[in-house]
Amino acid sequence: MTEYTVEFVGTDETIEVADTETILSCCIDEGIAQEYSCRVGMCLACSAEIVEGEVTQPAARGLTDDESEEYALTCMARPQSDLKLDRGKYPPSIEDDAATDVGGEDGAAADDD
């Protein structure tokens, strides 16, 4: 088991996370307010942009392959190196879904033109 330092950009928060633990579970243990909901890698509430470092997150089904290299779902992600994460940053796919949901009829009308 190897431990890595996980630093959260823009805060003074840093934790040590073993490569066998998820980032979220260590945040909870350390009393760090990391947002989450489903804890199974689907809702993207716990998303963080990977500024530096690498994670493994094979069960993170809410991300596309490209997104899984740039974003960590902290409920699934296990560090593979020291990390810098920017919490509250969401992958483009979630923003695309939100725009579609909000646009609703406008999006359909644009398709008819």
C-alpha positions as CSV (number, residue, x, y, z in Angstrom):
1,M,0.0,0.0,0.0
2,T,1.3,3.4,-1.0
3,E,0.1,6.7,0.3
4,Y,-0.2,9.9,-1.8
5,T,-0.8,13.5,-1.0
6,V,-4.0,15.0,-2.3
7,E,-4.1,18.8,-2.3
8,F,-7.3,20.7,-3.1
9,V,-6.6,23.8,-5.2
10,G,-7.8,27.1,-3.7
11,T,-8.1,25.7,-0.1
12,D,-5.6,24.9,2.6
13,E,-6.8,21.3,2.6
14,T,-4.5,18.4,2.0
15,I,-5.0,14.8,2.9
16,E,-3.0,11.5,2.6
17,V,-4.8,8.8,0.6
18,A,-3.7,5.2,0.2
19,D,-3.9,3.8,-3.3
20,T,-6.4,1.3,-1.9
21,E,-8.8,4.0,-0.7
22,T,-11.1,6.4,-2.4
23,I,-10.5,10.1,-2.2
24,L,-14.0,10.7,-0.9
25,S,-13.8,8.2,1.9
26,C,-10.6,9.9,3.2
27,C,-12.3,13.3,2.9
28,I,-15.2,12.1,5.0
29,D,-12.7,10.6,7.5
30,E,-10.8,13.9,7.7
31,G,-13.9,16.0,8.0
32,I,-13.4,17.7,4.6
33,A,-16.7,18.9,3.1
34,Q,-16.5,17.1,-0.3
35,E,-19.8,17.2,-2.1
36,Y,-21.3,13.8,-3.1
37,S,-24.6,12.0,-3.6
38,C,-24.7,8.5,-5.1
39,R,-21.3,7.2,-4.1
40,V,-21.3,4.8,-7.1
41,G,-19.7,6.9,-9.9
42,M,-22.9,7.9,-11.7
43,C,-24.2,11.3,-10.5
44,L,-21.0,13.4,-10.9
45,A,-21.7,15.4,-7.8
46,C,-18.2,14.6,-6.4
47,S,-16.4,15.6,-9.6
48,A,-13.1,17.4,-9.4
49,E,-10.7,18.5,-12.2
50,I,-7.3,16.8,-12.1
51,V,-4.8,19.6,-12.2
52,E,-1.8,17.4,-11.5
53,G,-1.4,13.6,-11.0
54,E,-3.2,10.4,-11.9
55,V,-6.0,8.3,-10.5
56,T,-7.6,5.0,-11.3
57,Q,-11.4,4.9,-11.4
58,P,-12.5,1.9,-13.5
59,A,-16.0,1.9,-12.0
60,A,-16.7,5.6,-12.7
61,R,-19.4,5.1,-15.4
62,G,-20.6,8.7,-15.4
63,L,-17.5,9.9,-17.3
64,T,-16.5,9.4,-20.9
65,D,-13.1,7.9,-21.6
66,D,-11.6,11.4,-22.4
67,E,-13.2,12.9,-19.3
68,S,-11.8,10.2,-17.0
69,E,-8.3,11.4,-17.8
70,E,-9.2,15.0,-16.8
71,Y,-11.7,14.6,-14.1
72,A,-11.9,12.5,-10.9
73,L,-15.1,11.2,-9.4
74,T,-13.8,11.3,-5.8
75,C,-16.2,8.5,-4.7
76,M,-14.5,6.1,-7.1
77,A,-11.0,7.6,-7.7
78,R,-8.0,6.1,-6.1
79,P,-4.7,8.0,-6.4
80,Q,-1.8,6.7,-8.4
81,S,0.4,9.6,-7.7
82,D,0.4,12.8,-5.6
83,L,-2.6,14.9,-6.8
84,K,-3.9,18.4,-7.1
85,L,-7.6,18.5,-7.5
86,D,-9.9,21.4,-8.2
87,R,-13.2,20.5,-6.6
88,G,-16.6,21.5,-8.0
89,K,-15.4,21.4,-11.6
90,Y,-17.7,19.3,-13.8
91,P,-16.9,17.6,-17.1
92,P,-18.4,19.0,-20.3
93,S,-20.9,16.1,-20.6
94,I,-22.7,17.2,-17.5
95,E,-22.9,20.8,-18.7
96,D,-24.2,19.6,-22.1
97,D,-26.9,17.6,-20.3
98,A,-27.9,20.6,-18.2
99,A,-28.1,22.8,-21.3
100,T,-30.3,20.3,-23.1
101,D,-32.6,19.9,-20.0
102,V,-33.0,23.7,-19.6
103,G,-33.3,24.3,-23.4
104,G,-36.0,21.8,-23.9
105,E,-38.3,23.1,-26.6
106,D,-35.7,25.6,-27.8
107,G,-33.3,22.8,-28.6
108,A,-36.0,21.0,-30.5
109,A,-37.0,24.1,-32.5
110,A,-33.4,24.7,-33.5
111,D,-33.3,21.2,-34.9
112,D,-36.3,21.9,-37.1
113,D,-34.6,24.9,-38.9
